Amino acid sequence: MNKTLKITLISLASILGFVHLVLLLACWLILTPARLTNIVRNQAPNFISCDFYIEQADITLFKSFPNIGLEIDDVTLVNPMKDSPSDTLAYVNKCVISVNIREFLKENNIIINECRLNEGYINLFTDNQGATNLDIFPPSEPDTIPNESEFTYGIDLSLLKMNDVSVNYTDLTNGMYASLEDISLMA
């Protein structure tokens, strides 16, 4: 390669790096934690049907690199069943969800390819009729075909990671009670 071509390529790479840095800075300024938290709170009912509480949400670039991530602090899912031993279905101190940015930008697909739950507890419950408190997710198959401009969603639960999460299980149908403390699950 000649010297002029090398200088041109280095200049082009520098310009692209600068543009990338400016875009990241703009995203960080536009999507402040307060704004992003409101967006997450408004979008959460599209993914879960129970009541919930979210303290704060923020974008993470380094914890989920090369994907873009969302870090959510103090997530509480309210138990939708009245007779459950606990009013809380789940509490997670810190949840990090990462999304494949290429799929998002090119295909309008929001594919969650990692979900990390740090410090919390989950209270699973099945009542006498066999109904469970885990039925908080909307149907996986939509009733209508989405328009091309709409997003499609997906999650690969085989990539779920947990650190220091306790699980309590009560099944009134079978008379089963179980408790697992401080689970660490890494894929």
N, C-alpha and C positions, 0 to 999 in steps of 0.2 A: 504494500500500500504506500502511496506517496504521502509526503508530509502534509500537503494541502488537504487531502481527503481525511487524514487523521485529525487535523485541527477542526475541520468541518464537523466530523462525527462527535468530537469532544464538545464542541460548541452546541450542537444539537442536543446532546445528552444533558448538558448543563441547563439549557433552556427548558427541556422537558422536566428536569428535576425541580427547577424553580416554579414552573406552572403547577406541578404536583403539590409542592409545598404551599403555594398560594391557595389551591383548592382545598387542601386539608385545613388550613387556617380559616378559610371562609366557612367551611362546614362546622368547625369547632365554634366559631363565633355565632353562626346562625342557629345551630342546634345546641344551645346551652342546656345544661342539665334540667333547668326549670321547663324549658320548652319541650325537650325530649320526654320528660316525665309526663307532661300533659298529653303528648302524642301517644305514649304507651298506655296511659290510663284510658284514653278514648278508644284505642284499638283493641285492648284486652278483651272486651266483650265479644269480639269476633272469633276469639280462640277459646274462651272459657265461658261457661254459663252461670257459674256461682259468683257470689259477691267476693270482692277482693280488696286488698289494700297494698299500695306500693309507695314506699318512702321516696325513692329517687331512682332515676335512670340516667345513664351516661353512655356515650360511645367509647369503645375501647378499640384501639388500633394495634397495640403491641401485645396485649394478652391473647389475642385471637389471630394474630398474623399467620398466614396471608389473607385471612378472611376479615370481614368487619364484624365487630362484636357489639353487643349491648350488655352493659353491666347494670343489674337492677338490685338495689339494696332493700332489705326488709320487705319481703314479699309474704303476704298472708292470704291464704285462700280460706274463705269461710265455709264451714261444713254445710252443705245444702239439706242435710237430713236432720229432722227435729229430734229423733230419739237416739242419736249418736252419743256415745260417752263423752265426746269433746265437741266444742263449738268451732274448733279449728280443724280444717282438713289438712292443711300444710302451712308450715312457716319455714322460710329459708332466709338466712341472714344475707347471703350474697348469691345471686344467680347470674351466670355469664352465658349468654347465648350468642353463637357466631353464625353468620350467614355467608353463603358463597356469593361474593360480590359480582363475579362474572355472570352467574345465572340471573342475578337480580337486574343487572344493567342490560344484558343481551336478550334474555328470554322472558322478562317480567315474572320470574319464579323466585319466591322467597323460600329457599331451602335451608332449614336449620340443620347444620351439620355438626354441631356440638352444643351440648347443654351441660353446664357444670353447676351443681348445687353444693354450696359450702355452708356447713353448720345450720342445722335445723331439725325439724321432725315432721313426720307424716302420720296421720291417724286414719287408717283404713277401716271401713265399717260396712257390714252386710246385715240388714235387718231380718226379721222373722220371715218375711215374704221373699227374700232373696235379692232385694234391691240394694244397690251399692252406692256409696257416696263418690265413687270414681266416675260416675256418669256426668261429667262436667264439660265434656268436649262436644262441640257441634258435630253433626254427621260428617264423615269423611268424604262422602260423595254429595256434591251439590245437587239441588233439585233442578237447576237450570245450567245450561252451558255458558261459561263466562265469556264476555266480549274479549276481543283481542287486547284491548287496553287494560283489562283487569289482571290482577296478579293471581298466580296459583301458589298454594302453600304446601309445604311438606316438612316432616321431621323424621329423622332416623334415630329412633330411641336406642338403637344398639350403641350409639355414641354418647349415651348419658353417662356422666361422671358424677359421683357423690363423694363428699369428704365430710366426715363427722355428722352424719345424718341418722337420726333414730326413727324407727318405724314401729308403730303399734297397730295391731290387727285384731279386730273384734268381729266374729262371725256368729250371730245369734242363731242362724239356720242350723249350723252344725255344732254349736256350743264350743267354738274354738277361740282361744285368746293367745296371742303371741306378741312378743316384744323383742326387737332387735336394736341394740344400742350402738351408737358411734360407728355406723357403717362407712367404709371407704370402698368405693367401687370405681375402678379406673379401666377404661377400655384399652 
